[in-house]
């Protein structure tokens, strides 16, 4: 039954992506809890030209940026302190939430 | 010259200066050509949509933010293997044009 085998293999191949996708509902709560909205605007549509809009941004890019801030590569970046308390799960949830908002 | 007339003239001058300022700031002609020539489009497209999962969407982003980040890539303050190389060949005026071009997409 090659078709069933192909189906199962495809399912297994997609598993990590499904498991890695963040929870946008949790992400929304985190965005309020960690005050992301103060600079990035409600639903990630910042009105302040100093701060990037996050609505509709790619989740992998958001996760990468948060990890970059956690590594403190730019010593005086105000995001370093913001990103410090975030776990891997929290970063994924926040990325899911902001990426799902409309720009 | 009556005071009323003087008022009108000053008002007109202010209006013209404001409008000129606005159109100059919004002028993004040449932005697309530069985006193609500088190679931005390989990762960000001409519409600002990232072509890979870690290539950010930059359409509709604040021009001010984009310009600031491009300058940080140029000084090396923001570290990214691809972007640090990309901005080396570009002047500040060119970075400003690219920022305003993608912000307007």
N, CA and C atoms of all chains as a GROMACS GRO file, in nm:
protein
  624
    1UNK      N    1   0.085  -0.121   0.000
    1UNK     CA    2   0.000   0.000   0.000
    1UNK      C    3   0.087   0.124   0.000
    2UNK      N    4   0.144   0.157  -0.113
    2UNK     CA    5   0.238   0.271  -0.116
    2UNK      C    6   0.171   0.403  -0.081
    3UNK      N    7   0.042   0.419  -0.112
    3UNK     CA    8  -0.021   0.549  -0.086
    3UNK      C    9  -0.036   0.575   0.063
    4UNK      N   10  -0.069   0.473   0.139
    4UNK     CA   11  -0.083   0.489   0.285
    4UNK      C   12   0.053   0.520   0.347
    5UNK      N   13   0.155   0.447   0.296
    5UNK     CA   14   0.288   0.470   0.348
    5UNK      C   15   0.333   0.615   0.321
    6UNK      N   16   0.302   0.662   0.202
    6UNK     CA   17   0.338   0.799   0.166
    6UNK      C   18   0.266   0.899   0.257
    7UNK      N   19   0.142   0.868   0.286
    7UNK     CA   20   0.061   0.956   0.372
    7UNK      C   21   0.121   0.964   0.513
    8UNK      N   22   0.156   0.845   0.566
    8UNK     CA   23   0.214   0.839   0.701
    8UNK      C   24   0.348   0.912   0.704
    9UNK      N   25   0.428   0.892   0.601
    9UNK     CA   26   0.560   0.957   0.595
    9UNK      C   27   0.545   1.109   0.588
   10UNK      N   28   0.448   1.154   0.509
   10UNK     CA   29   0.424   1.298   0.497
   10UNK      C   30   0.380   1.356   0.631
   11UNK      N   31   0.296   1.281   0.700
   11UNK     CA   32   0.249   1.323   0.833
   11UNK      C   33   0.364   1.334   0.930
   12UNK      N   34   0.454   1.235   0.928
   12UNK     CA   35   0.571   1.236   1.018
   12UNK      C   36   0.663   1.354   0.984
   13UNK      N   37   0.676   1.382   0.854
   13UNK     CA   38   0.764   1.491   0.812
   13UNK      C   39   0.710   1.627   0.858
   14UNK      N   40   0.579   1.638   0.864
   14UNK     CA   41   0.517   1.766   0.903
   14UNK      C   42   0.507   1.782   1.055
   15UNK      N   43   0.524   1.671   1.128
   15UNK     CA   44   0.504   1.672   1.274
   15UNK      C   45   0.582   1.782   1.347
   16UNK      N   46   0.714   1.795   1.319
   16UNK     CA   47   0.787   1.900   1.392
   16UNK      C   48   0.730   2.039   1.371
   17UNK      N   49   0.678   2.066   1.251
   17UNK     CA   50   0.624   2.200   1.224
   17UNK      C   51   0.497   2.224   1.304
   18UNK      N   52   0.414   2.122   1.314
   18UNK     CA   53   0.290   2.133   1.390
   18UNK      C   54   0.324   2.151   1.538
   19UNK      N   55   0.420   2.069   1.587
   19UNK     CA   56   0.456   2.073   1.728
   19UNK      C   57   0.525   2.204   1.763
   20UNK      N   58   0.596   2.264   1.666
   20UNK     CA   59   0.672   2.386   1.694
   20UNK      C   60   0.589   2.513   1.683
   21UNK      N   61   0.474   2.503   1.619
   21UNK     CA   62   0.391   2.622   1.602
   21UNK      C   63   0.344   2.672   1.738
   22UNK      N   64   0.354   2.804   1.761
   22UNK     CA   65   0.314   2.860   1.889
   22UNK      C   66   0.163   2.870   1.901
   23UNK      N   67   0.120   2.901   2.023
   23UNK     CA   68  -0.023   2.916   2.052
   23UNK      C   69  -0.052   3.067   2.056
   24UNK      N   70  -0.128   3.116   1.959
   24UNK     CA   71  -0.148   3.261   1.949
   24UNK      C   72  -0.237   3.316   2.061
   25UNK      N   73  -0.324   3.233   2.117
   25UNK     CA   74  -0.407   3.278   2.230
   25UNK      C   75  -0.318   3.307   2.352
   26UNK      N   76  -0.227   3.211   2.378
   26UNK     CA   77  -0.131   3.234   2.488
   26UNK      C   78  -0.042   3.353   2.456
   27UNK      N   79  -0.006   3.365   2.328
   27UNK     CA   80   0.079   3.475   2.284
   27UNK      C   81   0.017   3.611   2.310
   28UNK      N   82  -0.114   3.619   2.289
   28UNK     CA   83  -0.185   3.745   2.313
   28UNK      C   84  -0.176   3.784   2.460
   29UNK      N   85  -0.200   3.688   2.548
   29UNK     CA   86  -0.190   3.714   2.693
   29UNK      C   87  -0.049   3.760   2.730
   30UNK      N   88   0.050   3.690   2.673
   30UNK     CA   89   0.190   3.725   2.702
   30UNK      C   90   0.223   3.866   2.653
   31UNK      N   91   0.168   3.901   2.535
   31UNK     CA   92   0.196   4.034   2.477
   31UNK      C   93   0.148   4.145   2.569
   32UNK      N   94   0.035   4.122   2.638
   32UNK     CA   95  -0.014   4.221   2.735
   32UNK      C   96   0.068   4.215   2.863
   33UNK      N   97   0.090   4.091   2.909
   33UNK     CA   98   0.161   4.069   3.036
   33UNK      C   99   0.302   4.130   3.032
   34UNK      N  100   0.371   4.114   2.919
   34UNK     CA  101   0.509   4.161   2.908
   34UNK      C  102   0.518   4.299   2.841
   35UNK      N  103   0.401   4.365   2.827
   35UNK     CA  104   0.396   4.505   2.781
   35UNK      C  105   0.453   4.527   2.640
   36UNK      N  106   0.447   4.426   2.554
   36UNK     CA  107   0.494   4.445   2.416
   36UNK      C  108   0.417   4.558   2.348
   37UNK      N  109   0.286   4.565   2.386
   37UNK     CA  110   0.195   4.661   2.321
   37UNK      C  111   0.235   4.806   2.346
   38UNK      N  112   0.304   4.832   2.457
   38UNK     CA  113   0.342   4.969   2.491
   38UNK      C  114   0.418   5.034   2.375
   39UNK      N  115   0.510   4.962   2.315
   39UNK     CA  116   0.588   5.018   2.204
   39UNK      C  117   0.541   4.967   2.068
   40UNK      N  118   0.499   4.842   2.062
   40UNK     CA  119   0.467   4.782   1.931
   40UNK      C  120   0.320   4.796   1.894
   41UNK      N  121   0.243   4.860   1.981
   41UNK     CA  122   0.104   4.889   1.947
   41UNK      C  123   0.011   4.770   1.972
   42UNK      N  124  -0.117   4.804   1.984
   42UNK     CA  125  -0.217   4.699   2.001
   42UNK      C  126  -0.220   4.615   1.874
   43UNK      N  127  -0.215   4.487   1.888
   43UNK     CA  128  -0.211   4.392   1.775
   43UNK      C  129  -0.088   4.413   1.685
   44UNK      N  130   0.016   4.471   1.743
   44UNK     CA  131   0.143   4.481   1.670
   44UNK      C  132   0.148   4.589   1.565
   45UNK      N  133   0.051   4.681   1.567
   45UNK     CA  134   0.053   4.790   1.469
   45UNK      C  135   0.101   4.918   1.538
   46UNK      N  136   0.231   4.927   1.554
   46UNK     CA  137   0.292   5.041   1.622
   46UNK      C  138   0.265   5.171   1.547
   47UNK      N  139   0.236   5.278   1.623
   47UNK     CA  140   0.218   5.410   1.562
   47UNK      C  141   0.341   5.496   1.579
   48UNK      N  142   0.439   5.446   1.651
   48UNK     CA  143   0.560   5.522   1.677
   48UNK      C  144   0.669   5.475   1.580
   49UNK      N  145   0.720   5.568   1.495
   49UNK     CA  146   0.815   5.527   1.391
   49UNK      C  147   0.946   5.469   1.443
   50UNK      N  148   0.970   5.482   1.572
   50UNK     CA  149   1.094   5.422   1.627
   50UNK      C  150   1.081   5.272   1.646
   51UNK      N  151   0.955   5.226   1.661
   51UNK     CA  152   0.935   5.085   1.695
   51UNK      C  153   0.868   5.008   1.582
   52UNK      N  154   0.924   4.892   1.546
   52UNK     CA  155   0.871   4.819   1.430
   52UNK      C  156   0.730   4.765   1.452
   53UNK      N  157   0.655   4.762   1.343
   53UNK     CA  158   0.527   4.693   1.344
   53UNK      C  159   0.557   4.544   1.339
   54UNK      N  160   0.487   4.468   1.419
   54UNK     CA  161   0.509   4.323   1.423
   54UNK      C  162   0.394   4.246   1.359
   55UNK      N  163   0.284   4.316   1.332
   55UNK     CA  164   0.167   4.251   1.273
   55UNK      C  165   0.204   4.191   1.138
   56UNK      N  166   0.173   4.064   1.120
   56UNK     CA  167   0.198   3.998   0.992
   56UNK      C  168   0.343   3.961   0.968
   57UNK      N  169   0.426   3.980   1.070
   57UNK     CA  170   0.568   3.945   1.055
   57UNK      C  171   0.584   3.792   1.058
   58UNK      N  172   0.694   3.745   1.000
   58UNK     CA  173   0.718   3.599   0.995
   58UNK      C  174   0.752   3.547   1.134
   59UNK      N  175   0.686   3.439   1.178
   59UNK     CA  176   0.712   3.387   1.313
   59UNK      C  177   0.859   3.348   1.334
   60UNK      N  178   0.921   3.285   1.234
   60UNK     CA  179   1.061   3.243   1.251
   60UNK      C  180   1.152   3.363   1.269
   61UNK      N  181   1.120   3.474   1.201
   61UNK     CA  182   1.200   3.596   1.215
   61UNK      C  183   1.183   3.655   1.355
   62UNK      N  184   1.060   3.657   1.406
   62UNK     CA  185   1.035   3.712   1.540
   62UNK      C  186   1.111   3.629   1.645
   63UNK      N  187   1.105   3.497   1.632
   63UNK     CA  188   1.175   3.409   1.727
   63UNK      C  189   1.326   3.434   1.720
   64UNK      N  190   1.377   3.447   1.596
   64UNK     CA  191   1.520   3.471   1.577
   64UNK      C  192   1.563   3.605   1.640
   65UNK      N  193   1.478   3.708   1.622
   65UNK     CA  194   1.508   3.840   1.679
   65UNK      C  195   1.510   3.835   1.832
   66UNK      N  196   1.410   3.766   1.890
   66UNK     CA  197   1.404   3.757   2.036
   66UNK      C  198   1.528   3.685   2.090
   67UNK      N  199   1.571   3.580   2.019
   67UNK     CA  200   1.692   3.507   2.061
   67UNK      C  201   1.814   3.598   2.050
   68UNK      N  202   1.814   3.683   1.947
   68UNK     CA  203   1.924   3.779   1.925
   68UNK      C  204   1.932   3.877   2.043
   69UNK      N  205   1.816   3.924   2.087
   69UNK     CA  206   1.815   4.017   2.202
   69UNK      C  207   1.858   3.945   2.330
   70UNK      N  208   1.817   3.820   2.343
   70UNK     CA  209   1.857   3.743   2.462
   70UNK      C  210   2.009   3.724   2.466
   71UNK      N  211   2.071   3.716   2.348
   71UNK     CA  212   2.217   3.699   2.341
   71UNK      C  213   2.290   3.830   2.370
   72UNK      N  214   2.215   3.941   2.382
   72UNK     CA  215   2.270   4.074   2.413
   72UNK      C  216   2.385   4.114   2.320
   73UNK      N  217   2.362   4.096   2.191
   73UNK     CA  218   2.463   4.131   2.091
   73UNK      C  219   2.477   4.283   2.077
   74UNK      N  220   2.365   4.355   2.094
   74UNK     CA  221   2.369   4.502   2.098
   74UNK      C  222   2.352   4.542   2.245
   75UNK      N  223   2.463   4.577   2.313
   75UNK     CA  224   2.462   4.593   2.458
   75UNK      C  225   2.355   4.687   2.514
   76UNK      N  226   2.323   4.794   2.440
   76UNK     CA  227   2.230   4.893   2.497
   76UNK      C  228   2.090   4.887   2.438
   77UNK      N  229   2.062   4.781   2.362
   77UNK     CA  230   1.929   4.771   2.302
   77UNK      C  231   1.824   4.749   2.409
   78UNK      N  232   1.719   4.833   2.406
   78UNK     CA  233   1.617   4.824   2.511
   78UNK      C  234   1.539   4.693   2.506
   79UNK      N  235   1.548   4.620   2.395
   79UNK     CA  236   1.478   4.492   2.385
   79UNK      C  237   1.547   4.379   2.463
   80UNK      N  238   1.676   4.398   2.494
   80UNK     CA  239   1.749   4.292   2.565
   80UNK      C  240   1.680   4.253   2.695
   81UNK      N  241   1.646   4.355   2.774
   81UNK     CA  242   1.582   4.330   2.903
   81UNK      C  243   1.442   4.274   2.885
   82UNK      N  244   1.374   4.318   2.779
   82UNK     CA  245   1.238   4.270   2.752
   82UNK      C  246   1.238   4.122   2.718
   83UNK      N  247   1.339   4.080   2.641
   83UNK     CA  248   1.344   3.942   2.593
   83UNK      C  249   1.398   3.845   2.698
   84UNK      N  250   1.472   3.898   2.795
   84UNK     CA  251   1.543   3.814   2.892
   84UNK      C  252   1.454   3.706   2.958
   85UNK      N  253   1.335   3.741   3.010
   85UNK     CA  254   1.257   3.640   3.082
   85UNK      C  255   1.184   3.538   2.994
   86UNK      N  256   1.192   3.550   2.864
   86UNK     CA  257   1.109   3.465   2.777
   86UNK      C  258   1.169   3.326   2.755
   87UNK      N  259   1.085   3.224   2.772
   87UNK     CA  260   1.127   3.086   2.743
   87UNK      C  261   1.107   3.057   2.594
   88UNK      N  262   1.155   2.941   2.550
   88UNK     CA  263   1.138   2.903   2.408
   88UNK      C  264   0.989   2.898   2.372
   89UNK      N  265   0.908   2.840   2.460
   89UNK     CA  266   0.764   2.831   2.435
   89UNK      C  267   0.702   2.970   2.425
   90UNK      N  268   0.741   3.058   2.515
   90UNK     CA  269   0.684   3.193   2.515
   90UNK      C  270   0.720   3.267   2.387
   91UNK      N  271   0.842   3.249   2.339
   91UNK     CA  272   0.884   3.315   2.215
   91UNK      C  273   0.800   3.266   2.097
   92UNK      N  274   0.776   3.134   2.096
   92UNK     CA  275   0.693   3.076   1.988
   92UNK      C  276   0.550   3.128   1.994
   93UNK      N  277   0.495   3.139   2.117
   93UNK     CA  278   0.357   3.187   2.133
   93UNK      C  279   0.343   3.334   2.090
   94UNK      N  280   0.439   3.416   2.132
   94UNK     CA  281   0.437   3.557   2.092
   94UNK      C  282   0.450   3.572   1.941
   95UNK      N  283   0.540   3.492   1.882
   95UNK     CA  284   0.560   3.497   1.737
   95UNK      C  285   0.432   3.457   1.664
   96UNK      N  286   0.364   3.355   1.716
   96UNK     CA  287   0.240   3.310   1.653
   96UNK      C  288   0.136   3.421   1.660
   97UNK      N  289   0.125   3.485   1.777
   97UNK     CA  290   0.025   3.589   1.794
   97UNK      C  291   0.048   3.707   1.698
   98UNK      N  292   0.170   3.762   1.700
   98UNK     CA  293   0.194   3.881   1.618
   98UNK      C  294   0.187   3.849   1.468
   99UNK      N  295   0.235   3.730   1.430
   99UNK     CA  296   0.233   3.696   1.287
   99UNK      C  297   0.092   3.681   1.234
  100UNK      N  298  -0.003   3.651   1.322
  100UNK     CA  299  -0.141   3.631   1.277
  100UNK      C  300  -0.222   3.761   1.271
  101UNK      N  301  -0.164   3.872   1.318
  101UNK     CA  302  -0.237   3.999   1.314
  101UNK      C  303  -0.223   4.062   1.176
  102UNK      N  304  -0.322   4.141   1.139
  102UNK     CA  305  -0.317   4.208   1.008
  102UNK      C  306  -0.241   4.339   1.019
  103UNK      N  307  -0.152   4.361   0.921
  103UNK     CA  308  -0.070   4.482   0.922
  103UNK      C  309  -0.156   4.607   0.903
  104UNK      N  310   0.032   9.764   0.179
  104UNK     CA  311  -0.019   9.629   0.198
  104UNK      C  312  -0.107   9.626   0.324
  105UNK      N  313  -0.229   9.585   0.308
  105UNK     CA  314  -0.318   9.577   0.424
  105UNK      C  315  -0.281   9.456   0.509
  106UNK      N  316  -0.307   9.461   0.640
  106UNK     CA  317  -0.275   9.347   0.727
  106UNK      C  318  -0.342   9.218   0.679
  107UNK      N  319  -0.462   9.231   0.625
  107UNK     CA  320  -0.537   9.114   0.579
  107UNK      C  321  -0.464   9.043   0.465
  108UNK      N  322  -0.414   9.125   0.372
  108UNK     CA  323  -0.345   9.075   0.254
  108UNK      C  324  -0.217   9.004   0.296
  109UNK      N  325  -0.148   9.065   0.395
  109UNK     CA  326  -0.022   9.008   0.444
  109UNK      C  327  -0.047   8.869   0.504
  110UNK      N  328  -0.157   8.859   0.578
  110UNK     CA  329  -0.196   8.730   0.638
  110UNK      C  330  -0.211   8.621   0.532
  111UNK      N  331  -0.283   8.659   0.425
  111UNK     CA  332  -0.308   8.564   0.316
  111UNK      C  333  -0.177   8.517   0.255
  112UNK      N  334  -0.085   8.615   0.233
  112UNK     CA  335   0.043   8.581   0.171
  112UNK      C  336   0.123   8.484   0.257
  113UNK      N  337   0.128   8.514   0.388
  113UNK     CA  338   0.203   8.428   0.480
  113UNK      C  339   0.140   8.288   0.481
  114UNK      N  340   0.008   8.283   0.486
  114UNK     CA  341  -0.063   8.156   0.487
  114UNK      C  342  -0.032   8.074   0.362
  115UNK      N  343  -0.031   8.143   0.248
  115UNK     CA  344  -0.003   8.077   0.120
  115UNK      C  345   0.139   8.020   0.119
  116UNK      N  346   0.233   8.102   0.169
  116UNK     CA  347   0.374   8.060   0.172
  116UNK      C  348   0.390   7.935   0.258
  117UNK      N  349   0.324   7.936   0.374
  117UNK     CA  350   0.333   7.821   0.465
  117UNK      C  351   0.276   7.696   0.398
  118UNK      N  352   0.160   7.715   0.329
  118UNK     CA  353   0.096   7.602   0.263
  118UNK      C  354   0.186   7.542   0.156
  119UNK      N  355   0.246   7.630   0.076
  119UNK     CA  356   0.333   7.583  -0.033
  119UNK      C  357   0.454   7.508   0.023
  120UNK      N  358   0.516   7.567   0.126
  120UNK     CA  359   0.634   7.503   0.186
  120UNK      C  360   0.598   7.366   0.244
  121UNK      N  361   0.482   7.358   0.310
  121UNK     CA  362   0.440   7.232   0.370
  121UNK      C  363   0.419   7.126   0.262
  122UNK      N  364   0.350   7.165   0.156
  122UNK     CA  365   0.322   7.070   0.048
  122UNK      C  366   0.449   7.022  -0.019
  123UNK      N  367   0.544   7.117  -0.044
  123UNK     CA  368   0.671   7.080  -0.106
  123UNK      C  369   0.744   6.980  -0.017
  124UNK      N  370   0.743   7.008   0.114
  124UNK     CA  371   0.810   6.920   0.208
  124UNK      C  372   0.751   6.781   0.204
  125UNK      N  373   0.618   6.774   0.197
  125UNK     CA  374   0.550   6.644   0.197
  125UNK      C  375   0.585   6.562   0.074
  126UNK      N  376   0.578   6.629  -0.043
  126UNK     CA  377   0.603   6.553  -0.165
  126UNK      C  378   0.748   6.507  -0.170
  127UNK      N  379   0.839   6.590  -0.120
  127UNK     CA  380   0.979   6.548  -0.123
  127UNK      C  381   0.999   6.425  -0.036
  128UNK      N  382   0.939   6.426   0.083
  128UNK     CA  383   0.954   6.313   0.174
  128UNK      C  384   0.894   6.186   0.118
  129UNK      N  385   0.788   6.201   0.038
  129UNK     CA  386   0.718   6.083  -0.012
  129UNK      C  387   0.775   6.034  -0.144
  130UNK      N  388   0.870   6.110  -0.202
  130UNK     CA  389   0.922   6.072  -0.333
  130UNK      C  390   1.005   5.945  -0.323
  131UNK      N  391   0.955   5.838  -0.382
  131UNK     CA  392   1.030   5.712  -0.377
  131UNK      C  393   1.068   5.664  -0.516
  132UNK      N  394   1.066   5.759  -0.612
  132UNK     CA  395   1.102   5.719  -0.749
  132UNK      C  396   1.248   5.675  -0.749
  133UNK      N  397   1.276   5.568  -0.820
  133UNK     CA  398   1.411   5.513  -0.822
  133UNK      C  399   1.431   5.409  -0.713
  134UNK      N  400   1.336   5.400  -0.621
  134UNK     CA  401   1.348   5.305  -0.511
  134UNK      C  402   1.348   5.160  -0.558
  135UNK      N  403   1.256   5.131  -0.650
  135UNK     CA  404   1.246   4.992  -0.698
  135UNK      C  405   1.372   4.952  -0.775
  136UNK      N  406   1.419   5.045  -0.862
  136UNK     CA  407   1.541   5.018  -0.940
  136UNK      C  408   1.658   4.989  -0.846
  137UNK      N  409   1.671   5.074  -0.744
  137UNK     CA  410   1.782   5.056  -0.649
  137UNK      C  411   1.767   4.924  -0.573
  138UNK      N  412   1.643   4.889  -0.536
  138UNK     CA  413   1.618   4.764  -0.463
  138UNK      C  414   1.660   4.643  -0.546
  139UNK      N  415   1.639   4.654  -0.679
  139UNK     CA  416   1.679   4.546  -0.769
  139UNK      C  417   1.831   4.542  -0.782
  140UNK      N  418   1.890   4.661  -0.808
  140UNK     CA  419   2.035   4.670  -0.831
  140UNK      C  420   2.115   4.629  -0.707
  141UNK      N  421   2.067   4.668  -0.590
  141UNK     CA  422   2.141   4.641  -0.466
  141UNK      C  423   2.117   4.497  -0.418
  142UNK      N  424   2.025   4.428  -0.481
  142UNK     CA  425   2.002   4.287  -0.446
  142UNK      C  426   1.904   4.266  -0.332
  143UNK      N  427   1.838   4.372  -0.285
  143UNK     CA  428   1.741   4.359  -0.175
  143UNK      C  429   1.630   4.260  -0.211
  144UNK      N  430   1.593   4.265  -0.341
  144UNK     CA  431   1.475   4.191  -0.387
  144UNK      C  432   1.492   4.039  -0.376
  145UNK      N  433   1.616   3.991  -0.371
  145UNK     CA  434   1.638   3.847  -0.361
  145UNK      C  435   1.571   3.791  -0.236
  146UNK      N  436   1.577   3.866  -0.127
  146UNK     CA  437   1.519   3.818  -0.001
  146UNK      C  438   1.389   3.890   0.037
  147UNK      N  439   1.375   4.016  -0.008
  147UNK     CA  440   1.259   4.095   0.035
  147UNK      C  441   1.160   4.124  -0.078
  148UNK      N  442   1.189   4.077  -0.199
  148UNK     CA  443   1.101   4.102  -0.312
  148UNK      C  444   1.093   4.250  -0.346
  149UNK      N  445   1.018   4.284  -0.450
  149UNK     CA  446   0.996   4.425  -0.478
  149UNK      C  447   0.882   4.478  -0.393
  150UNK      N  448   0.802   4.384  -0.338
  150UNK     CA  449   0.686   4.424  -0.257
  150UNK      C  450   0.716   4.420  -0.107
  151UNK      N  451   0.839   4.385  -0.070
  151UNK     CA  452   0.877   4.385   0.071
  151UNK      C  453   0.842   4.258   0.148
  152UNK      N  454   0.788   4.160   0.078
  152UNK     CA  455   0.754   4.034   0.146
  152UNK      C  456   0.874   3.941   0.145
  153UNK      N  457   0.914   3.896   0.264
  153UNK     CA  458   1.030   3.809   0.277
  153UNK      C  459   1.010   3.679   0.200
  154UNK      N  460   1.118   3.635   0.132
  154UNK     CA  461   1.105   3.516   0.048
  154UNK      C  462   1.141   3.387   0.122
  155UNK      N  463   1.184   3.398   0.247
  155UNK     CA  464   1.216   3.280   0.328
  155UNK      C  465   1.168   3.303   0.470
  156UNK      N  466   1.162   3.195   0.550
  156UNK     CA  467   1.105   3.208   0.684
  156UNK      C  468   1.174   3.308   0.776
  157UNK      N  469   1.304   3.327   0.759
  157UNK     CA  470   1.372   3.423   0.848
  157UNK      C  471   1.403   3.555   0.777
  158UNK      N  472   1.355   3.572   0.654
  158UNK     CA  473   1.369   3.701   0.585
  158UNK      C  474   1.244   3.782   0.616
  159UNK      N  475   1.260   3.890   0.693
  159UNK     CA  476   1.140   3.961   0.741
  159UNK      C  477   1.059   4.028   0.630
  160UNK      N  478   0.930   4.041   0.653
  160UNK     CA  479   0.846   4.128   0.571
  160UNK      C  480   0.879   4.271   0.610
  161UNK      N  481   0.908   4.356   0.512
  161UNK     CA  482   0.941   4.495   0.546
  161UNK      C  483   0.844   4.592   0.479
  162UNK      N  484   0.744   4.538   0.412
  162UNK     CA  485   0.641   4.625   0.352
  162UNK      C  486   0.560   4.691   0.463
  163UNK      N  487   0.527   4.818   0.443
  163UNK     CA  488   0.444   4.888   0.542
  163UNK      C  489   0.509   4.911   0.676
  164UNK      N  490   0.639   4.881   0.685
  164UNK     CA  491   0.712   4.908   0.810
  164UNK      C  492   0.742   5.058   0.819
  165UNK      N  493   0.766   5.110   0.939
  165UNK     CA  494   0.801   5.251   0.952
  165UNK      C  495   0.934   5.279   0.879
  166UNK      N  496   0.934   5.381   0.790
  166UNK     CA  497   1.056   5.416   0.717
  166UNK      C  498   1.167   5.453   0.815
  167UNK      N  499   1.128   5.524   0.919
  167UNK     CA  500   1.221   5.569   1.023
  167UNK      C  501   1.293   5.449   1.087
  168UNK      N  502   1.215   5.346   1.120
  168UNK     CA  503   1.271   5.224   1.180
  168UNK      C  504   1.364   5.153   1.082
  169UNK      N  505   1.318   5.139   0.956
  169UNK     CA  506   1.400   5.068   0.856
  169UNK      C  507   1.533   5.139   0.834
  170UNK      N  508   1.528   5.273   0.823
  170UNK     CA  509   1.650   5.351   0.800
  170UNK      C  510   1.745   5.334   0.919
  171UNK      N  511   1.691   5.340   1.038
  171UNK     CA  512   1.772   5.324   1.159
  171UNK      C  513   1.842   5.188   1.162
  172UNK      N  514   1.767   5.083   1.127
  172UNK     CA  515   1.826   4.949   1.128
  172UNK      C  516   1.931   4.934   1.018
  173UNK      N  517   1.907   4.992   0.900
  173UNK     CA  518   2.006   4.986   0.791
  173UNK      C  519   2.135   5.054   0.833
  174UNK      N  520   2.122   5.166   0.905
  174UNK     CA  521   2.241   5.235   0.954
  174UNK      C  522   2.314   5.148   1.058
  175UNK      N  523   2.237   5.078   1.141
  175UNK     CA  524   2.301   4.991   1.241
  175UNK      C  525   2.375   4.875   1.175
  176UNK      N  526   2.321   4.826   1.064
  176UNK     CA  527   2.391   4.721   0.989
  176UNK      C  528   2.523   4.777   0.935
  177UNK      N  529   2.520   4.904   0.893
  177UNK     CA  530   2.635   4.968   0.831
  177UNK      C  531   2.748   4.987   0.932
  178UNK      N  532   2.713   5.027   1.054
  178UNK     CA  533   2.816   5.047   1.157
  178UNK      C  534   2.856   4.915   1.222
  179UNK      N  535   2.779   4.811   1.197
  179UNK     CA  536   2.806   4.681   1.258
  179UNK      C  537   2.743   4.665   1.394
  180UNK      N  538   2.668   4.767   1.437
  180UNK     CA  539   2.600   4.759   1.566
  180UNK      C  540   2.499   4.644   1.567
  181UNK      N  541   2.422   4.634   1.459
  181UNK     CA  542   2.334   4.518   1.443
  181UNK      C  543   2.408   4.414   1.360
  182UNK      N  544   2.416   4.294   1.413
  182UNK     CA  545   2.499   4.192   1.351
  182UNK      C  546   2.413   4.093   1.272
  183UNK      N  547   2.440   4.086   1.140
  183UNK     CA  548   2.377   3.987   1.055
  183UNK      C  549   2.468   3.965   0.935
  184UNK      N  550   2.510   3.841   0.915
  184UNK     CA  551   2.612   3.810   0.813
  184UNK      C  552   2.572   3.864   0.675
  185UNK      N  553   2.447   3.843   0.638
  185UNK     CA  554   2.403   3.886   0.504
  185UNK      C  555   2.391   4.038   0.497
  186UNK      N  556   2.316   4.095   0.591
  186UNK     CA  557   2.284   4.238   0.583
  186UNK      C  558   2.406   4.330   0.602
  187UNK      N  559   2.499   4.291   0.688
  187UNK     CA  560   2.618   4.374   0.708
  187UNK      C  561   2.694   4.392   0.576
  188UNK      N  562   2.698   4.286   0.494
  188UNK     CA  563   2.763   4.293   0.364
  188UNK      C  564   2.680   4.375   0.265
  189UNK      N  565   2.549   4.353   0.266
  189UNK     CA  566   2.459   4.417   0.170
  189UNK      C  567   2.466   4.570   0.176
  190UNK      N  568   2.474   4.627   0.296
  190UNK     CA  569   2.466   4.773   0.309
  190UNK      C  570   2.601   4.843   0.288
  191UNK      N  571   2.708   4.766   0.283
  191UNK     CA  572   2.842   4.826   0.271
  191UNK      C  573   2.857   4.915   0.149
  192UNK      N  574   2.797   4.870   0.037
  192UNK     CA  575   2.811   4.941  -0.091
  192UNK      C  576   2.717   5.062  -0.103
  193UNK      N  577   2.630   5.083  -0.004
  193UNK     CA  578   2.525   5.185  -0.020
  193UNK      C  579   2.551   5.310   0.065
  194UNK      N  580   2.516   5.427   0.006
  194UNK     CA  581   2.531   5.554   0.078
  194UNK      C  582   2.412   5.573   0.172
  195UNK      N  583   2.422   5.669   0.263
  195UNK     CA  584   2.312   5.697   0.355
  195UNK      C  585   2.187   5.742   0.279
  196UNK      N  586   2.208   5.821   0.171
  196UNK     CA  587   2.095   5.865   0.089
  196UNK      C  588   2.024   5.745   0.026
  197UNK      N  589   2.103   5.648  -0.019
  197UNK     CA  590   2.045   5.529  -0.081
  197UNK      C  591   1.968   5.446   0.022
  198UNK      N  592   2.024   5.435   0.142
  198UNK     CA  593   1.955   5.361   0.249
  198UNK      C  594   1.823   5.429   0.283
  199UNK      N  595   1.824   5.562   0.283
  199UNK     CA  596   1.703   5.640   0.312
  199UNK      C  597   1.596   5.614   0.204
  200UNK      N  598   1.639   5.612   0.079
  200UNK     CA  599   1.545   5.587  -0.031
  200UNK      C  600   1.486   5.446  -0.020
  201UNK      N  601   1.572   5.348   0.008
  201UNK     CA  602   1.525   5.209   0.020
  201UNK      C  603   1.427   5.196   0.136
  202UNK      N  604   1.456   5.261   0.248
  202UNK     CA  605   1.368   5.256   0.364
  202UNK      C  606   1.231   5.312   0.330
  203UNK      N  607   1.230   5.427   0.260
  203UNK     CA  608   1.102   5.491   0.226
  203UNK      C  609   1.029   5.412   0.118
  204UNK      N  610   1.106   5.350   0.027
  204UNK     CA  611   1.042   5.269  -0.078
  204UNK      C  612   0.968   5.150  -0.017
  205UNK      N  613   1.036   5.074   0.068
  205UNK     CA  614   0.972   4.954   0.125
  205UNK      C  615   0.861   4.990   0.223
  206UNK      N  616   0.878   5.102   0.293
  206UNK     CA  617   0.772   5.146   0.385
  206UNK      C  618   0.643   5.176   0.310
  207UNK      N  619   0.659   5.219   0.184
  207UNK     CA  620   0.542   5.259   0.104
  207UNK      C  621   0.475   5.141   0.033
  208UNK      N  622   0.534   5.021   0.045
  208UNK     CA  623   0.476   4.904  -0.024
  208UNK      C  624   0.361   4.845   0.057
   0.00000   0.00000   0.00000
